[in-house]
Amino acid sequence: MRIRIRHETTYRYLEPAKSAIQHLRLTPRNFDGQHVKDWRIDVDRDCRLMASEDAFGNIVHRFTADGPFDSITTMVEGDVTTFDTSGVASGTLERFPPELYLRETPLTAPSPAILDFARAAGAREGDALAALHALLAAIYEKMEFDTDATHAATTAAESFDHSKGVCQDFAHLFIACARAIGAPARYVSGYYLRTDGDAQVAGHAWAEAHVPDLGWVGFDPAHGVSPGERHVRLAVALDYLSAAPIRGARAGGAGETMEVKVRVAPTHGQSQSQSQSQ
């Protein structure tokens, strides 16, 4: 499937910012599940984009913009051809052994309740892959998607206690559960081509777990499926903080607000897209 993506992020300030620096993890890499046909990044300020790779092998662009300015907009746009690999993320760039992804972080640390939940969900399954699919189904059944219930710093334990959250929370919870049963797991940021008319947050997130004899396998607990042709993979890390599409800092610029607009659509056939400001 060939998918066209446009992702625009605008920061606005009640008081002009003196300068800003941003790190962008907004460029997908090729692997067996996707091929990037074209991709570009534009910033509406006079700056130079510097490309590099982070410790996980994600493509990172960084820039510094000098003000004063009352807004700054970053836009990425491109075409990606995706392939159905039954959720297996083969051909990816790997910098670390899978065991690194057993490491807990504040966002993914399991509570006693999560440990009990994870062990109960996977206890009846005879192999690692079946246990992970059981976790996927259990989280999808338990959790309610609610854009008002959590925020960027919400932990897996907090969202589990409220049984609500967004795709970021679902991914963190799956990671916590997978690690609890001994499976290395990591966070994945990206995009998803929806088939319905429901509202979509800017971008998407899911998880990958390492399975013996298979390698890294994707699990999308927000939809209860393994990633397929409708998923476009951007970046991986231990949790959201190291895979966030945009992170940065500024001097001045009090009263910051952010607006995000995302459009994900097939390049041929009937258009399917969502756009939301937040």
Secondary structure, 3 states (H helix, E strand, C coil): CEEEEEEEEEEEEEEEEEEEEEEEEEECCCECCEEEEEEEEEECCCCCCEEEECCCCCEEEEEEEEEEEEEEEEEEEEEEEECCCCCECCCCCCCCCHHHHHCCCCCCCCCHHHHHHHHHHHCCCCCHHHHHHHHHHHHHHHCEECCCCCCCCCCHHHHHHHCEECHHHHHHHHHHHHHHCCCCEEEEEEEECCCCCCCCCCCEEEEEEEECCCEEEEEECCCCECCCCCEEEEEEECCHHHCCCEEEEEEECCCCEEEEEEEEEECCCCCCCCCCCC
